[in-house]
């Protein structure tokens, strides 16, 4: 049946070989059929058979329901995560008094799987996500899967949803691991049971367009001693109000200042920030209020390899206006140039275009992630 569907994507009465279709239902004739088609027709046939029915070129960063998700439990009796299973993607049930619903005891991660030119599938720095989840779980007083369990769950989720991994160069499969307190709990205390869940969705090649940022000097994304340095689920909704207001004014995102002095930049709503001056690339230090992004870490290493001096330090907001170039990094956007930053009514514009450092870094990182550039750093993992 798959073969028949594959063939009918290009074989029609407009194609001179349409009348040979019954003959080629024999496996001995398949090779002849495929070589009778143009290279483009072969690609279309292969995609019809091996891929989900998705308009890959229209993908953004939004949920597309896939086939399977992975679920593993930590129970009070077992006192460990075990017996993880794949199940059909869908809604989950939990007690109304669960820790995640009542007290926000939860974490999430974000990573991607990429299709290579030879149809193989690559994961990127998955161990880093597993380690970051363990750090976050410790801060939130939660048990976490082992690194091996995390990686195994991600692999199984991707392979179970293989047909949803976009063709090479046309997107990626975004993977969202969740760690949630799901035990019954009315009192303010850690949950007794936990659920580790991994689901996935195909997404496009980064967020579209350049960034126009507005500095937020009233609301703070994180405070010292809080959870700004981990991917706690509670970090994000408190900034919805100022973010919604900024977008209504035409801005892409907000750039937040530190809560202590209100004079140093920290990060945006869901991405890290870098500034370039001469040969020096600077990014705010991660001291508990800034998420240590894995894309951020990767870009710092790549830029150092290019010969740039990369530094982590406190960056006063006034320095941003003297920068030659500004860009942001994150799993969703990868690397994206900042076109402008507006602070207290003053707007500064920055260098854009193909010659920017941001574009060079983006091309190098995505080249490694998709297997186009040799991975000499050991960041990728083939799972197919």
Beta strands, then each sheet from edge to edge (+ up, - down):
strand 1: 68-74
strand 2: 81-88
strand 3: 106-108
strand 4: 111-115
strand 5: 121-124
strand 6: 172-181
strand 7: 194-203
strand 8: 211-216
strand 9: 253-257
strand 10: 265-268
strand 11: 272-277
strand 12: 280-283
strand 13: 309-312
strand 14: 325-330
strand 15: 334-343
strand 16: 346-349
strand 17: 380-382
sheet 1: 2+ 1- 7+ 6- 3+
sheet 2: 2+ 1- 7+ 6- 4+ 5- 17+
sheet 3: 10+ 9- 8- 15- 14+ 11- 12+ 13+
sheet 4: 10+ 9- 8- 15- 16+
end
